[in-house]
Amino acid sequence: MKRIKAIIAVVIILVFLGIDGFGGWLRTQCMFSASTALAPPKPPIFFLANDLRDFVVANVQMASLHNPGTPIYVITSCDQFELGRGAQLERLLSLPLVRLKLIENHLANGTDAEAFERMYWPHSLTSFKFGLFNFQRFFVVRDIAREEGLPRFWQVDFDIALFADVSELAREAPTADLVALNSFSTHFALWTLDTLQRFCDYMLDFYTRPREQAEADIWRFGERMNQTWAQWSDMFMLHSFIETQQQDLRIKFLVQGFYDRPVMQYPVVGHYLKGHLRYLGVENLGLLLGWDCKESEFDKRIELKRIDDRFVPVFNETALLGLHFQGYYCKQWASKLLGRLTEAALGSTRLLPLGAM
């Protein structure tokens, strides 16, 4: 009976539309499905910051301005009101497509991040807590991406300001498992969920082995400080992961270096150059201005120019599509610079030298 009713319904539609009309309707539906398939949603951007200071909010706002239509996840701790960050939270929530997530939900007992803490031992000059969390954050991002059903996403350090729509890079490498500045790029990368899962498994396996095996890899892939000891962090963990797993990973690198020496402290070398996607100027401001990152040096060395209806920093005639405010000194005046760029992007002021603000 149900089958007869279905046939009658189809006949009624054919009579109502005509055969050509029904064919046109069907073609329209197929074209609509195809067009939606050709325009997948933009991969979201993850920022993770324990403390939502003003310059963190400014970086998120900058990413929001230059990445319209891109969801942005801000992962932070539940201590923000105790830290007096109510105003910063309000500013974040006023931005389009910004979503807040809590770190603590993904560090609790029974999580992989908690399991990693139990087996982790430091081999670093940084504090235990800082070094540990630099590894744990990957488990946190993976868990949230899994909960949200996100197959692909950007992980960007909270002290990076973006001046470009990074979804263009995602479209240029649609099948890549990982897009990163180089093999040490834990601060800026486009992950697939499957690849990040593999990296998390790799980190857990790294510390479940006999300690002498792990120490051998730390010496092999870490930063050798002298003839007997090597520094180890999440950057070197990623490098070792890529070096040992790259045979079945599709990786695209954004080659660094645009003047007489590579900008990055750890330049891309050898076979990585063969598979690079293209240069992307996401640069460490301290490397451009000097270790003390003096505010007065910015206007001497870097111009702020309008390019394609947006203001971007330009260094050596190269547009910087991101600035990494790494280190204590660069962070001290980051909000001031980003405020200028935000106002310029919104058209509310002309650009002035930092000293005139």
C-alpha positions in Angstrom: 0.0 0.0 0.0 2.8 2.4 0.9 4.5 1.7 -2.4 1.4 2.4 -4.3 1.0 5.7 -2.5 4.6 6.6 -3.3 4.1 5.9 -7.0 0.9 8.0 -7.1 2.8 10.9 -5.4 5.5 10.7 -8.1 3.0 10.7 -10.9 1.2 13.7 -9.4 4.6 15.6 -9.2 5.3 14.6 -12.9 1.9 15.8 -14.0 2.2 19.0 -12.0 5.7 19.9 -13.2 5.8 18.1 -16.5 8.6 15.7 -17.4 10.9 18.6 -18.3 9.8 20.5 -15.3 10.6 17.6 -13.0 13.9 17.1 -14.8 14.7 20.8 -14.2 13.8 20.5 -10.6 16.0 17.5 -10.2 18.9 19.2 -12.0 18.4 22.2 -9.7 18.7 20.0 -6.6 21.8 18.3 -7.9 23.4 21.6 -8.9 22.6 23.0 -5.4 24.1 19.9 -3.8 27.2 20.2 -6.0 27.6 23.9 -5.3 27.4 23.4 -1.6 29.9 20.6 -1.8 32.3 22.9 -3.7 32.2 25.4 -0.8 32.9 23.5 2.4 32.9 25.4 5.7 36.1 27.3 6.6 38.2 25.4 9.0 37.9 27.0 12.5 40.7 28.6 14.3 41.7 27.5 17.9 43.3 30.0 20.3 44.2 28.6 23.7 45.1 31.1 26.5 45.0 30.6 30.3 44.7 34.3 30.9 42.6 36.5 28.6 44.8 39.6 28.7 44.0 42.6 26.5 46.5 41.6 23.8 45.0 38.1 23.6 41.6 39.6 22.9 43.2 41.9 20.4 44.7 39.0 18.6 41.3 37.2 18.5 39.7 40.4 17.2 42.3 40.7 14.5 41.7 37.1 13.4 38.0 37.7 13.4 38.4 40.8 11.2 40.5 39.1 8.6 38.7 35.7 8.6 35.0 36.5 8.1 32.8 33.5 8.3 35.4 31.5 10.2 34.4 30.1 13.6 37.0 30.9 16.3 37.3 28.8 19.4 38.9 30.5 22.4 39.9 27.9 25.0 40.6 29.4 28.4 40.5 28.6 32.1 37.6 29.1 34.5 39.6 31.6 36.5 38.9 34.6 34.3 36.5 36.4 36.7 38.9 35.8 39.6 41.6 37.4 37.3 39.4 40.3 36.7 38.8 39.5 33.0 35.1 40.1 32.8 35.4 43.0 30.4 37.7 40.9 28.1 35.2 38.1 28.1 32.4 40.5 27.1 34.6 41.8 24.3 35.2 38.3 23.0 31.6 37.3 23.1 30.7 40.3 21.1 32.8 39.1 18.2 31.0 37.1 15.5 31.4 33.3 15.5 33.6 33.3 18.6 33.0 30.4 21.0 34.4 29.9 24.5 35.6 26.5 25.8 37.1 25.7 29.2 40.5 24.0 29.6 39.6 22.3 32.9 37.0 20.1 31.3 39.7 18.4 29.3 42.4 18.0 32.0 40.3 16.1 34.5 40.9 12.5 35.7 40.4 10.0 33.0 41.4 12.3 30.1 44.5 11.6 27.9 45.9 14.9 29.1 45.8 13.7 32.7 47.3 10.4 31.7 50.1 12.2 29.9 50.8 14.2 33.1 51.3 11.1 35.1 54.0 9.7 32.7 55.7 13.0 31.7 59.2 13.9 32.9 60.8 17.2 32.0 63.9 17.8 29.9 63.7 21.5 29.6 64.9 24.8 31.0 61.4 26.0 31.5 59.2 25.3 34.5 57.6 21.9 34.9 54.1 23.3 34.7 54.8 25.4 31.6 56.6 22.6 29.8 53.8 20.1 30.6 51.0 22.3 29.4 52.7 22.9 26.1 52.2 19.2 25.4 48.8 18.9 27.1 47.2 21.6 24.9 47.2 19.3 21.9 45.0 16.8 23.8 42.7 19.6 24.8 42.3 20.8 21.2 41.9 17.3 19.9 39.1 16.5 22.4 37.2 19.7 21.6 37.6 19.2 17.8 36.2 15.7 18.3 33.3 16.9 20.4 32.4 19.6 17.8 32.8 17.2 14.9 35.6 19.2 13.2 37.6 17.2 10.7 40.1 20.1 10.1 41.1 23.2 12.0 43.9 25.7 12.7 45.8 25.7 15.9 47.3 29.2 16.5 49.2 30.4 19.6 47.4 33.1 21.5 50.3 35.6 20.9 49.9 35.5 17.1 48.0 38.2 15.2 46.7 37.3 11.8 46.3 39.8 9.0 45.0 37.3 6.3 42.2 34.9 5.7 43.9 31.6 6.4 41.1 29.6 4.8 42.8 30.4 1.4 45.7 28.2 2.5 43.3 25.4 3.4 41.8 25.6 -0.1 45.3 25.4 -1.6 46.0 22.2 0.2 42.7 20.4 0.4 44.2 16.9 0.9 47.1 17.8 3.2 47.1 16.0 6.6 49.2 18.9 8.0 50.0 22.4 6.8 52.7 24.1 9.0 55.4 26.8 8.8 58.0 24.1 9.2 58.6 20.9 11.1 58.8 22.7 14.4 55.6 24.8 13.9 53.5 24.0 17.0 52.5 27.7 17.1 50.8 27.8 13.7 49.4 24.8 11.9 46.4 23.4 10.1 45.6 19.9 11.4 43.2 17.2 10.4 41.6 15.5 13.4 43.1 12.1 12.3 46.6 13.6 12.2 46.3 15.3 15.6 45.1 12.0 17.0 48.2 10.3 15.6 50.4 13.1 17.2 48.7 12.7 20.6 49.2 8.9 20.4 52.8 9.5 19.5 53.3 11.7 22.5 51.8 9.1 24.8 53.9 6.4 23.3 57.0 8.5 23.6 56.9 8.4 27.4 55.6 4.9 27.9 58.9 3.5 26.4 61.9 2.8 28.5 63.5 6.1 29.5 66.8 5.5 27.8 64.9 5.1 24.4 63.1 8.4 25.0 66.4 10.1 26.0 68.0 8.9 22.8 65.4 10.5 20.7 65.6 13.7 22.8 69.3 13.8 22.0 68.6 13.0 18.3 65.8 15.5 17.7 66.1 18.1 20.5 68.1 21.3 20.7 71.6 20.4 21.8 72.7 23.0 24.3 76.2 21.5 24.8 77.9 18.1 24.3 75.9 16.3 26.9 72.4 17.8 27.2 69.5 18.7 24.8 66.5 20.9 25.3 63.1 19.2 24.7 59.7 20.8 24.2 56.5 20.4 22.1 58.4 21.9 19.1 60.9 19.1 19.1 58.3 16.5 19.8 56.5 17.7 16.6 59.8 17.6 14.7 60.5 14.1 15.8 56.9 13.0 14.9 57.3 14.4 11.4 60.8 12.9 10.9 59.6 9.5 11.9 56.1 9.4 10.5 56.3 11.5 7.3 56.4 8.5 4.9 52.6 8.2 5.2 51.7 11.8 6.0 50.8 14.4 3.4 52.5 17.5 4.7 52.8 21.0 3.2 55.3 23.5 4.6 55.2 27.3 4.3 58.8 28.0 3.7 60.3 30.7 5.9 63.1 33.2 5.1 62.9 36.1 2.7 66.1 38.0 3.1 69.8 37.1 3.5 69.2 34.5 6.2 66.2 32.4 7.2 63.9 34.3 9.6 63.0 31.3 11.6 65.4 30.0 14.3 64.8 26.5 12.9 64.7 26.9 9.1 63.2 24.4 6.8 65.9 22.3 5.2 66.6 19.6 2.7 63.7 17.6 1.4 61.1 19.8 3.1 61.8 22.5 0.5 60.7 20.1 -2.3 57.2 19.8 -0.9 56.5 23.3 0.3 53.2 25.0 -0.5 54.4 28.6 -0.6 55.9 31.3 1.7 53.7 32.7 4.3 54.9 35.6 6.4 54.0 34.7 9.9 57.1 36.0 11.6 58.5 36.4 15.1 58.6 40.1 15.9 61.5 39.6 18.3 63.6 38.2 15.4 62.8 41.2 13.3 63.4 43.9 16.0 65.9 42.3 18.3 65.6 40.3 21.5 64.5 43.3 23.5 61.7 44.0 21.0 61.8 47.8 21.4 58.6 49.7 20.5 60.7 52.5 19.0 62.2 50.1 16.5 58.9 49.1 15.0 58.3 52.2 12.9 62.0 52.3 11.8 61.9 48.8 10.4 58.3 47.9 9.6 55.7 49.9 7.6 52.0 49.6 7.9 50.5 49.6 4.4 47.0 49.2 2.9 47.0 46.1 0.7 43.8 44.9 -0.8 41.7 47.1 1.4 43.4 46.0 4.6 46.3 47.2 6.7 49.3 44.9 7.1 52.8 45.2 8.4 55.4 45.2 5.7 59.1 44.3 6.3 61.7 44.4 3.5 58.9 44.9 1.0 57.3 41.6 2.1 53.8 41.7 3.6 53.7 39.9 7.0 50.4 38.0 7.2 51.0 37.3 10.9 53.1 38.6 13.7 54.2 36.4 16.6 54.6 38.5 19.8 56.8 35.9 21.4 58.6 36.8 24.6 58.1 39.2 27.4 59.2 42.4 25.8 57.1 42.1 22.6 53.9 41.5 24.6 54.3 44.7 26.6 53.1 46.9 23.7 51.3 44.4 21.5 47.8 45.8 22.5 48.9 49.3 21.4 50.0 48.1 18.0 47.0 45.9 17.5 44.7 48.7 18.5 46.1 50.9 15.8 45.7 48.1 13.2 42.1 47.3 14.4 41.1 51.0 14.2 42.7 51.3 10.7 40.9 48.1 9.5 37.6 49.5 10.8 38.3 52.9 9.1 38.1 54.9 12.2 41.5 56.5 12.2 44.7 57.1 10.2 47.8 55.3 11.1 50.3 57.1 13.4 53.7 56.2 14.6 53.6 54.3 17.9 55.3 57.2 19.7 52.5 59.5 18.7 49.8 57.4 20.4 
